[in-house]
Structures are given as C-alpha cells and as structure tokens.
Amino acid sequence: MFPEPVPRATRPYDLVIAGLKAPLLANALAGALKVQRPELRLLSLTGWIPRLAFLEALGAARPALLLPSPKEGFYLPALEAMVMRTIVLCPDVEGNRG
C-alpha cells in the first residue's frame, strides 16, 4: 500500500537523493548542492529507513535523484517514485533498460 503523495505545489523538498546503494556519491552531491544552492530544500537518504517513511519522502519531493548500484538488475525505488507522482532522475544501469 502506498501513502498519498503530497500535492505538487506544497511538496516540502526541492530534491530527495536516495543513495542507500551509493552513499558516497549521494553525500558528495548533497554537499556540493548545499554549497552552490544553500536555499535548496534537500533531503539525502543514505541509510536504511522504514519503507513507509521512504515512500513518504519520495511523495514529498518535487524530483527524486535515485542512485542504484552500477550493475543493478531491477531497481524498485524508481518505480515507487513514479507511483508517488514524483519526477525521477536515475542514471542508466542494466536493470532500467528492460
């Protein structure tokens, strides 16, 4: 079951970075963005959180930057973000070609 997404006009995050599988990259990107755009409302997730909290974070983001493993076979968070009506930014990996 999915929570209800936050209406786009009132979403509290300008960007959510989901970096559980690439925490070093997620932290580097979040750090650079905070320096260049300190006003950016950014949430970087690099550790495990409960699934419902993760889905709620995706549904509270304008876009979500999802960072899978380079050899990812199937990356569910990208599909979950789409269900939450969130714009998905995801690098090209094997699994999202199918």
N, C-alpha and C positions, 0 to 999 in steps of 0.2 A: 504494500500500500504506500502510495506517495502522499506527502503533505501538499497542501495547496500552495502554489508559488505566490510570492509577493507581487502585487501589481507592478508592472514595469516602471511606472512613474515614481513609485515610492521605494524602490529597492535600495537598501542601505549600503550596498557595496558597489563601487565602480568596477572592481575586479576581484574575483576569487581565483587564487592559484592553488590547484590541487596537485601537490607534489610529494605524496607519500612514497611513490616509486622513484622519485628524482629529487630528494630533499636538498642536496647541494645546489642544484640548478634553481630550484624554487626559491631558496634563500638568497641566492645571488641576484635573481631577477627582482625579488621583492625589495632587497636592499637598494639596488640601482633605481628602481621606480620611486622609492621613498625619497631618495636624494634629488632626483630630477623633477618629481611631482609630489611635493610634500602634502598637497591638498587632496591627493588621491585617497579615496576610502578603500583600502586594500585589506583583504583577508588572505593570509597564506597558510595553507594546511599542509604540514609536513609530517604529522604524526597521526596515529590511528585515533579516530573519534567514532562514536556510535553511528550506524548507518542513517538513522533518522536525522541526527544533527548534520551529517554530511549532505543529505538531500535538502535540508532546510537552508544550508549555506549556499548550495547551488541555486535554489529558488529565490535567494535574496541578492543574487549577483546580476549585474547588467550583462557582462560577458564572464565566462569562466575559462581560464587557461588551464588545460588538463595536460599533465606531463606523465605519460606512460613510460614503461621500460622500452628501450630501443627495439627489443625483439618481442614486443607484446603480441600475443596471439589473438586475444579478444579483450577489449578494454571497455568494460561496462560503464564506468563513470561518464563517458561521452554520451552514451545513450540516455543515461539518467538525467544529465543536464538538459538534453533535448526535451525529455518528458517534463522537466521543470520549466520549460519555455525560456531557456537561457541560451544566449549565443555561445557557441562552442568554438574555442580556439584550441587545436590539437595538432601536434606535429605528425608528420607522416610516419607511421610504423606499419609493420606487416599486417597486423590484425584489422586496421581500419581500411584496408583495400578490398575486403570481402564484403 
